[in-house]
Amino acid sequence: MGSISLIAAFVAGLISFLNPCVLPLVPGFLGYLSGVSLSDPRSRHKVFINSFFFVLGFSFVFAILGVLLNSVLAATSQSLRVLLSRSGGIIIILFACHLLGIIRIPILEKEHRIALRTGLKPTYFLSFIFGAVFAVGWTPCVGALLGGVLTLAATSPGLSFILLMSYALGLGVSFLFVGFFSALAIKVISGSARFFKFFNIGVGFFVLALGILIFSGRLSSLVSPVSLNIRAGLAPATVELPGISKDDTWQARRAMKEKKYKMANELIPQGGFINTGPLRLADLVGKKVILLDFWTYSCINCLRTFPYLKDWYSRYKDSGLEIIGVHSPEFEFEKKYDNVAAAVKKLGITFPVVLDNDHSNLSLYGTVYWPTKYLIDIDGFIVYKHIGEGGYRETELKIRELLAERKGVLGQGRLSAQKESVVPEDAVEVDFSKIKTPEIYLGSQTTRGNFGNSEGLKYNEVIDYKLPASLKDNEVYIEGAWYNGPDYLELKSAKGRIVLTCQARVVNIVAGAVDGEVPLKIKIDGKAVSETIRGQDVSQEGGVMVRAFDLYNIVAEKEYGKHELEIEVEGSGFAAYAFTFG
């Protein structure tokens, strides 16, 4: 969504300045701030400097608003962002209907003009202050446009700051132009007054189109045709494709693919890179076949795919395969670079990893699931997508097909003979039909309803929990004083307990220690966990020392079964996020 959203915000800033409620007032206003007449050519320098400080004033306010939006929205869940997108689209469409005169929204017709006192001496500081006040709302008509940009920012956590600064840039460039070419601006404004009545109609259609695109979730798709700098001058194709001869050009091959596939979107760089410096898909298209893997390091479903990913990378890297992991965090602690870097090292991942901390790339590719894999061919087209675990043989066959095409396109002969697909030694097979307990999230804002304590979950409160006399299956119960965070529970008392009756073979807990380390004791059906069923993170004594924020494997049975799991927490500062099962 990135580039199109920024352009839309910039255009909204330009349109806000050109609004008939604003434009006629600008010359006199800037003249007052400068203490001179805008018609005097000798005053150009003073007017421009005052205009500059005026622009700094409202840009400062928009910058603060952008930072606040980023902070508040960055931690929201993907499902909430989809809801924000739908709601935001409706709000922008309503703004458009107001501008087109279809409906009337009284609050958008309320004036917010600045009353200028002639006793104030014009100064640069005064210009800055008036610019800040202007950002709060000067005229009635700016409300719809600025409201549209704010709504767009709310649907794009992580881009809020940039969006509002793009709006400020569009508005600011216009003010600076008038400040520098003041005499010319007066003539243009005077001569265009008769066209003002048509302005709101054009603006209304612009805002309407923006609202429809946001509501439908198709705003990001507009980026695709220009998102990659596809390299021209590739060698003619030497592979046989349906309807394409060996002598046909790259343009003909691309034209055929455009009827069936979408171009890949360029990744939005934010959050940093691991195992690589800054990279662009555009630099790989025409050279490599690319596998994009959207994942997060506490996701057990993602972790179970890595034996296959690492095996493919080892076997096909020299044949032209590049795997790029796009780390899109589920929890706040997964946004920290050092945490992700440590997880990448622990997992033995050697291919490049791009951090997607605000889910910009997850949204850009239109997915809400971990893991999701995309295969991008030599020409930059997305030709394959797989959601979740499984499909490994199918995916590998598609990789080989695309690598064969690549070799033909680059004139490198044929791909080596088909290697028999193998199951990596460390791969874990899961029978999902035998797992009866769903994933359990422990945060007050992420819970899925399977929290059993009658005290319930209340955000930002510390609650003293008691275990009930009877426990229901597949619901988690806790004991002790726990702080209710948005996506976690943190033990505040010296001791605490977690009890869960579940049906699975493997049990994992996503957790961490807020300060230092916290020991856990694991019990199964009232007894210390035995050697045969303890997870890989459990010691021989049946304990787990929780330090880093990570996924801890606490139970690993050979057979699926139903058991009561009890975790005794011996120390405050233990933060629990979720249970996952296998």
Secondary structure, 3 states (H helix, E strand, C coil): CHHHHHHHHHHHHHHHHHCCCCHHHHHHHHHHHHCCCCCCHHHHHHHHHHHHHHHHHHHHHHHHHHHHHHHHHCCCCHHHHHHHHHHHHHHHHHHHHHHCCCCCCHHHHCCCCCCCCCCCCCCHHHHHHHHHHHHHCCCCCHHHHHHHHHHHHHCCCCCHHHHHHHHHHHHHHHHHHHHHCHHHHHHHHHHCHHHHHHHHHHHHHHHHHHHHHHHHCCCHHHHHHHHCCCCCCCCCCCCCECCECCCCCHHHHHHHHHCCCEECCCCCCECCEECCCCCCHHHCCCCCEEEEEEECCCCHHHHCCHHHHHHHHHHHHHHCEEEEEEECCCCHHHHCHHHHHHHHHHHCCCCCEEEECCCHHHHHCCCCCCCEEEEECCCCEEEEEEECCCCHHHHHHHHHHHHHHHHHHCCCCCCCCCCCCCCCCCCCCCCHHHCCCCCEECCCCCCCCCECCCCCCCCCCEEEECCCCCCCCCCEEEEEEEEECCCCEEECCCCEEEEEEEEEEEEEEEEEECCCCEEEEEEECCEECCCCCECCCCCCCCEEEECCCEEEEEEEEEEEEEEEEEEEECCCCEEEEEEEEC
